[in-house]
Amino acid sequence: MRKYLEGGDLRTIGGVKFLLPLVRDQKDFDILFRYMYSKDRPIVMRAADAVEKITIGHPEYLAGHKRDLLALLQIAEDKELKWHLSLMVSRLPLNDLELEIVLAKLKEWAGNPAESRIVRVNALQALCEIKDQDPGLEKDFRILIGKLQKEEIASINARIRNLKIG
């Protein structure tokens, strides 16, 4: 797998599109997931990209990695990892404490003008997906949307227009 994740710089996704069909089961996925701990930032970015894409169709692959994802969510510094973590954690079954932790971090990222716009948009998308699973979160979500709209950032406002807002 490593050969599909190596090479190039942070502006390229390397061989991720060739790697995706090679991940056929949980065992393959678990091997791929370990690359999110690499010391090589482009490898982490590409592994996170692949993991995020695979779990669109197979969110169950994340179940055994919930603790790792919640830990990574708390320590992630690189924007490329944050982009993907935001969307991955929205696919996890969360208990009340875990939900509180995830919501706090996603709200922090979405509301922080110092974060990259992609991080902010993906955090907002994840919050919307989580809100759809728990209608009690609607009010806080709408308050955040209102604050973000006042910033008048085109990419964020475009995402807001595309979100399913009850």
Stockholm file with secondary structure:
# STOCKHOLM 1.0

chainA/1-166         MRKYLEGGDLRTIGGVKFLLPLVRDQKDFDILFRYMYSKDRPIVMRAADAVEKITIGHPEYLAGHKRDLLALLQIAEDKELKWHLSLMVSRLPLNDLELEIVLAKLKEWAGNPAESRIVRVNALQALCEIKDQDPGLEKDFRILIGKLQKEEIASINARIRNLKIG
#=GR chainA/1-166 SS CHHHHCSSCTTCCTTHHHHGGGCCSHHHHHHHHHGGGCSCHHHHHHHHHHHHHHHHHCGGGGGGGHHHHHHHHHHCCSHHHHHHHHHHHTTSCCCHHHHHHHHHHHHHHHHCTTSCHHHHHHHHHHHHHHHHHCGGGHHHHHHHHHHHHHTCCHHHHHHHHHSCCC
#=GC SS_cons         CHHHHCSSCTTCCTTHHHHGGGCCSHHHHHHHHHGGGCSCHHHHHHHHHHHHHHHHHCGGGGGGGHHHHHHHHHHCCSHHHHHHHHHHHTTSCCCHHHHHHHHHHHHHHHHCTTSCHHHHHHHHHHHHHHHHHCGGGHHHHHHHHHHHHHTCCHHHHHHHHHSCCC
//
